[in-house]
Amino acid sequence: MSSTKSLFNTHIPPLSDRMRPKTIEDFIGQGHLVGDGKLVSRLVESRQLVSLIFWGPPGTGKTTLARILAHSMGAFIAELSAVSSGVKDLREVIRTAVTKQDLGIQTILFIDEIHRFSKSQQDALLHAVEDGTLYLIGATTENPSFEVISPLLSRCRVLVLKALTEAALNTILTRTMKEDIIFRSHPVDLPETSRQLLIQSSGGDARKMLNTLELAMKLSLNQERISEETVREALQDTTRIYDKTGDYHYDTISAFIKSIRGSDPDAAIYWLAVMLEGGEKPEFIARRLIILASEDIGNADPQALPLAVSGFQAVHRIGMPEAAIILAQVTTYLAAVPKSNASYMAIKSAQSRIQSAGTPGVPLHLRNAPTSLMKSLDYGKGYRYPHDHPDHFIRESYFPEGQEQRFYQPDGSGREAYLLERLQKIWPERFGSDKE
């Protein structure tokens, strides 16, 4: 036990750094990017460098993938944080890259939280990326189309990383318990209840899970097992202040969104105040409200989306402190109106269908026929114009043959009650029952 204490007292990297994969073969998760024939793996195998932007939640492997790419290609990697770096730091990296280039060594500049770089900072980087002095790999939790200038974004491939699945997190936990220096020197039991709590409380963030595990291990130094109670203790931090770059940032926006989804305007205003008092960017909050307006309200109140969009535009023009009033108006309205996730579920269902069944050809009568050749091939032939018929509707098939399926499931909330009634009337075989 004393040897374990001395290990904890020794200056060693955090557990999340100690377990960071060094090779693409050891990387866990992001199966759509890593694995046989996948893009990142192909880049590693071909040793081809391109500028990339990794967009995804925290703890999903953005920094790790950047380091693996650099290492596998023998490139020099310079790492900057957009929170603490400026134009001077960029110019120093560019000077170093020029020197390395003369020696035949390629340079990768990894910028963490690139969405926090100002336009002038991004402009200072643009020429070096354009002329191949260095390759850029940016990491961001924000939509890069909002935060990265168009000339720079157009020179990068945007790769979307997803929150890690429970299976991936479970694999990381198992590997950690077997391979980490501290856990090998002092094996402890991790009961299934503790394991599941670690996984489920992480929100798909491997770094958060491992940080919690490390703290729980320290709290369990005199025990042979990490109990569920100890994990809960490690998860608690009532004195934590709002940190725009840390876990609490994501936990708070989550609480804010869930309060609106749960139709509690008072709780939503509380979390809004927490974020604004902590210095959160109002545009960040406004963008989340736009997403929520479609995902959680949708056609139950079609005014929710234009209000959220108008709110974003007003916040962008006005700025703080008055932007808080605008955000409060949008927040309370979205929290108070009826809710429906039918539009969100419809597109997810349709995407799942396409991914599993593929995309058949477009029926001829639905194809566009702007040229005589296309018309001779029967493009558009047989199409019937709905406005030429009573009620601007005619029974027609708009699916590929044999592909008809109900994706949109309005539940009758708010304005969707009218939409459901109309759809039941005109498409009775699909919408005749809202229990499908």
N, C-alpha and C positions, 0 to 999 in steps of 0.2 A: 504493500500500500504506500509506503514511504517513497518508493521509486516512482510511483505514479504521480505523487505530489511534486516530486522534484522535476518530473517531466513537464507538468503544468506550469511550474515556476520558471522553467527554462524558456529562453526566448525562441519560440518556434512559431511558424506561421499558423494562422487559424485553420481549423479543420477543413473548411471549404476550400482553402488554398492547397492544403496538403493532399486533398483528394481530387484536385483538378486534373482531368485527363491530359496526357502529353501527346497521345497519338489519336488518329481518327478511329482506329480500331477499338480504342478504349472509351470512346465517346458514347454516352447513353442518351437516347431520346432523339427527337427531330428526325424521325424516320423518313420524312418527305424530302429531307436535304442530305442526310447521311446514310450510307449503305450502298449496296451494289447498284451501280448505274445512276445514283443520285448526284445532284449537281456538285455539292461540296466535295464529295468523294471523288468525282471525276476531275475536279480541279487539282486535288492532291495528287491523284495518279498521273495526270498529264503535266504537272508542275507548271501550269499556266496561271499567271496572276491576272486578276481583273479587280477593278475597284468595286467594292460591295458596301451595302448598308444592311446591317442586321437589325430588323425591327421586331421587337417582341417584349414580353413581360420580363421582369427581373428574374435572375437565377435560372435562365433557360439555356445558357451556354454561349452567349454572344462573344464575350471576351475569350473564352476557351477556344472557340472555333478560329478566332483571329490568330491566336498564338499558335495553334496547330498548323494553320495554313502557312504562317511565316516559317515555322520550324521545318516543315516538310519540304519547303522550297528553298531552304538555305538563304532566306531573305533576312535582312536586318529589320527589326521591328522597333519603332519608336512609339511609345504610348503617352497620350495626353488625355487629361480630363477636361472637358469643356467647362466644367464648373470653376476650375482654378487656373486655366491656361489662357493666354492672350495671344495677340498677333506677334509679339516678340518671341514667344515660345515656338510658334509656327515657323517663323523665319529661320530660327536656329535649326529646327528639324530639316527644313528645306536645304539649308547650307550643308548639313551633314549628308543628306541624300545625294547632293551633287558630288560630294567627295566619294561616297560609296559607289556611285554610278561610274566614276572614273576608274575605280578598281574592279568593275564588273560585278558589283553586288547590288541587287535590287533592294529597295526600301519600301516597307509597308508602314504607313502612319495609321495607327489605331486611335480613334478619338471616341472615348466613352461619353455618352450623353451628348452626342453631336447636335441634338435639337436645341441645346443651350448656347451654341455658338451664335454670335450676332452675324448680321449680313456682312459687315466689314471683315470679320474673321473668316467667314466662308469665302468671300471674294479674294482674300489674301492667299487662300489655299488653291483656288481654282486653276491658276496657270500651271502650277507644279503638277496637278493631276492631268491637265490637258496635254502637256508636253512629255508626259511619261517620266518625269523626275522621280515621282513616287506613286505608289498605289494607295488609295484610301480605303480603309475599312472603318466605317462608322457604326456605332451601336446606339440605338435609341429605343425608348419605350413609347415614343410619340409617333404619330403618323408623319413620315418624312415629307410627304407632299405638302404638309402645312409648314414645316419647320426648316427644310433644306431648300436653298435657292435653286431655281429651275436649271440653270446651267450646270451646277454641280450634280444635281440629282440625275440629269440626263446622261451623265458619264459614269453612273454607278448602277449596278444591278441590285435591286432591292429584294432581299430574302426575308420572308416572314417566319419567325420562330414562334412556336406555340408553347403554352404552359405545359409543363411535363405531366404525363399521365401518372396515375397511381402505380402502374406496373413499372414505369421507368424509375420513379422515386423509390419504390421497394427494392429494385435492383441496386440502386446507389447506396441505400442503407445497408443492404447485405454485404456489398463490396467494402464499405467503410468499416463495418464491424470486423471483417476478416483481414483487411490490409493496412489500416491506419496504425501508425507506430504506437500510439497510446492504447488503443483498443487491443492490439496484439500483446502489449506488455502487461495489460491488466484487463483480461476478458471479463465482460459483464453480461448478464442476461438482459435481453430486451424483450419483454413479454409482448404478445400480439396486440394487446390493448394499447400499450405504449407506442408500439410501432405504428399502428393505425392512427393514433392521435398525432404523431409527428408528421405523417404523410398528409392527413386531411387538413391539418392546421397550416400547412405550408402554402396552400393555394397554387401548387404547381411550381414553386420556387425552390430549387435544390439548395441554394445558398442559405435561405431562411431555415430550411429543414435541418441542415447540418449545423448551423449556428445554434439552433435550439438544442440539438442533440449534444453539442459540445458543452453548453451550459448545464444541461441536465446531467451529463457525466461528472462535471465538477461538483454539482450538488449531491452526487451519489458516491463520493469518494470513500465513504465508510460502509458502503453497501455492495452487495454482489449483484444487484439488479437495478435497472432504471425503471422505477414504478411509474404508473400513469399519473399519480399525484405529483411526482417530481417533474415530469414533462409539463404538466399544467403550471407548476411554479415557474419553470423556465420560460414559459410563454407569457407570463404576466410581467408588466412593466408599467405600473401606474404613474411613475414619475417621468415617463418619456415625454419630451417636447416634440412639437411638430417638426419633422425633418423632410424637406422637399425632395431629398434624394434617397431616403431610406425606406424601410419596410412600412413605417407608419404612414408615409405618403400614400401608399397603395391601399393600406388597410382603411384609411380615412375616406378616400374617394369611394371605396367599396361600401362603407357604411352609409355614405351620402346617397349613392345610387340605390342601395337596397331600401333605404328609408322612403325615397320617392316611389320606388316600385311597390312598396307596402302601403302607399297612400297615407303617409304620416308627414304632413308639411312641417310640423313643429320639430320633429327629429331631423328632418332634412335641413331646415334652417340652422339648427344647432351645428351639424357637421359642416355646413357651408361656412359658418362663422369661424369654426376651428381652422379650416383651410385658409380663409382670407386673413385671419389674424396671424397665421403662421407664414404669410408671405407667398402663398400659392399664386401662380399666374392665373388671372381670371379667364384668359382664353382657354386654358387647359380645362377648367370647369365647364365653360360654355360648350366646348366640343363634346364633352361627355353627355351634356344635356341633349344635344342634337341626336346622338346615338340612342339615348334612352327614349326620346320622343317616338322613334320608329320601332325600336325593339320591344318596348314595354307598354306603349299606348297605341301606336299605329292608327288603325281606322276606327278605334273606339272613340277617338276625338281627332279628326283630321287636322284641326287647328293647332295641335300640339307641335308638329314639325315646323310649320312656318313661324310659329312663335319662337321656338328654340333657335331657328336660323336667324331670325331678326334680332334675338337677344345676343347671339354671337357677334353679329355685325355691329350692334350698338356698343357692346363691351369693347370691341376692338377700336371703335372710334372715340369712345369717351375716356376709357382708362380708369384706374383707381384714383380716388376712393369711391366716386359716384357709380362705377361699374357694379359695386356691391348691391346697389338698389335694383339694378336691372337683373342681376343674377337671382336676387331674392324674389322678384316678381315671377320670373320664369320657373324657378324652383317650386314655389308654392302652387302655381297653376298646374304644373305637371304632376305634383303630388296629389292634388285634389281631384283630378279628372278620372273617369273610368279607365280601366287598364285592359289591354289585350296584347298578347304576344303572337297573335295569329299570323301576322305578316312575317315575323322573324322565323316562326316555325315552318311557314310555307316555303321560304327560300332554302332553309336548311334541308327540308325534306326533298325538295327538287334537286338540290345539289347532290344529296346522297344517292338519289335515283340515277343521275347522270354519271356519277363516279362508278356506280356498280354496273349499270347497263349500257353505258356509252351514249353517244349522240347519233341518232338515226338521221337520214337525210331529210331536208325540209320538203313537205309535200308540194307538188308542182303548182297547185292552185294558190299556195301561199307565197310563192316566190315572186320576186320583183322582176319586171320585164321591161327595162328601159331601152332595149335595142330590138331591132327586127329579128336578129338571130335568136335572141332569147324567146321572142314570141313564137318563132317557128319551132322551137323546142317545147312548146306548150307551157312555158313559164307563165303563171298567172291565169291560165285557162280554167274556166269554171268557177272563178272566185265570184262570190255574190256580195255586193256592197250593202252592209246593214242599214245604212241611212235611206236606202230606197224602199224599205219595208216598214210596216206599222211598228210603232214603239222603238224604231231604230234597232231592230233585232231580228235575226233569222237563225234558224237551227243550222249550224255548220260544224264541221270537224276542223279544229285548229291544232290537233295533235298529229304526230306521225302515226301511221297505222299501227294499231295494237298497243299504243303507249298511253292511252287516256287514263288518268288517275287524279284523284282529288288531293291537292296539296294545301289549299287554303281552307282553314277550319275556323271561320268566325264564330265566336261563342255567344254573340248577341249582346255584348257589352256596349253601352253607349250607342254611337252612330252605327256600329256594326249590326245592331238589331235590324235596321232598315236594309243594310246590304245583304244580310242573311235572308231576309224575307224575299228580296228581289231574286237572289240567286236560286232559292228554292223554287221559285215560280218558273224561271227560264231554263234552269238545268235540274229538273226534278230527280233525274237518275243519279246525279252526283250529290246534290244538296238537299234531296228530299228529306233527309234526316241529319240533324246536327250532331248525332251520336257516332258518326262514322269515324 
